[in-house]
Amino acid sequence: MKRIYSILTSLVLVALFGCTSDELVGDNTSANPANDAGVIAFSGNNSVITRATSYGATAASKLGNTFVVYGTKHVAAEDKTATNDAVVFNNFQVKWVENTAGSNEANASNWGYIGLQAYDATPSSQGIKYWDYSAVNGHTFYAFSSPNISFPKKSTDLVSVTKVTEDATSLYNKGYAVSLKSGATLNNLYFSDRVTVAKADYEKTVNFTFRNIGTLLRIGFYETIPGYKVQIDKFYIDDDATAAVTSFAAMKDAKDDGYFYASLQNVKRSADQTLNVTYFDNTDPAIENRPKMSNPTSGYDYALKLGSGSGLIGTDLGTTASSPTWVNSEYASVFPFVDNTNPLLLKLDFTMYAEDGSPDVIHVRGARAIVPAEYMKWKSNFAYTYIFKITDKTNGTTGSVDANDDPTDPEGLKPITFDAITFDVTEEQQQTISSVSTNSITTYAEGAIVNEYTATKPIYVVVSNSATGAVITPTGLGDTAGKAQVYKLSKAASESEVFAQLTGSDMGITMTAETATLETTVPLADSSTPAISNVKFTPSTADTYYAYVYTTTKYVAPTYVNQSAGTYDSSKTYYMKTANNVYYAVSITSAAAFSEHKAQLYTIDSTAPGTPGVYDIKIIKVQ
């Protein structure tokens, strides 16, 4: 019979980075003069976190049918001071009203501003504005939108926005200072790209592209433990943390109220905050003039909490990456944190329920996963998806833990296996267990949304030390200690089956080395390329299973010596072997038993005892 010498797997991240904004910037190239008199008119489209940009009534609805414009004209070239900025629109309110285009000279596309109250400024009744051809160095326009603001500006508003008119460093920093009171959210706070209009384009409608200044976040779980349903029982955090949590041992506070919890430094959501909105400069023309956000005075939380408080704890987890159990099926709005330097630490308990009709229940304590910090640098106007996979290679324990919720019994699921030999009328049952490592493995499919691993698209694999959070850099590609390899599998297999194949048990799996490279960066969906050691491969075949294997210690089979000519030694362990040449320990407790079966008995040669294999393995299913 086939025997698995060890079952392994950790709870690991398997997919991240959902969709991002498109790069459409409005219809700035169309002729579209507002009227023959040269009136300045506005239009708005909304590039939020979707694969399609919104226009017209759809964009207006997302903007609350209103945005605020600050506009200047330049006789001399615009610079970082306010000297060359003659104000034309002093925070004018621009409002969408359906079917009003052409109702006055300043309304070319249902967006009008005449007669409305300005924001945080005079006038109380806005007048019409015209292009000034003496402004030979063009006009510059800025805009923002939020349903949390009032006209005129009120101190009671959850969101308060102030225009920055000069900056000692760069004209691209002439953005906005934003004050957010506790309770304000970022999912409906938009800032436009900075729009510059050259003299040659006067009389065209000014089009704004608005971008959500917040980050959207979604988290899911699925499991692949054969023969069991899996339910999460609780998460662990350090509830009293006043700095970034760097140790799983510090995560002692159990949370089972239905929310998702993990240890991660993030911008505080429960207190008043001050944000700065500036713009990307011309060092990268592809994103020049797009808004970006920083939080110079913000406090931090050291735990991440998401979800609705129900539906996660005690729910059977999904069994595929394409249909996980979501913590929040809709994206949650969080503060961007592009300067984050801390990994996410996830620690949880889960319960396994047998699917064969038996009442078998197994409780697993302290399963852990790490998401490297390089994957946690959230940008404005991007959506990030993180999916965690629970497999039979768990690094939790089914036994006891100490006061710090750290295992005292062995980690991992240890399968009960059986074989039988006969000594007179006594049947002996055998169990074999091997030690394995417990590192976390993170995979990222370039350009994928929610773990869409497909042939011909690159996949990046990162392995992290579960004790320290540090990324492990393979010393090369291959199967010796310290190296990593990617294999194409001849059939569907679990992590435990691949481990068994690597450590001497024939599981009927052919493992063919796939072409891979060692890389030092990963091109993320948000256009960043963080420095992180990884193995990159491009799967060549669809509907195929691949295995990433990091080798801590390569398995070397011991040499077994037949005992036909030997004598009984009570201090030795005796083995028999199956038809597949798999050796297993047997109980030989007397010289008589030894003499009866010595032709079938073996011992390990002390000069060639072999080496236990220690591997981190991740199965990747390619669609």
Disulfide bonds with the S-S distance in Angstrom:
none
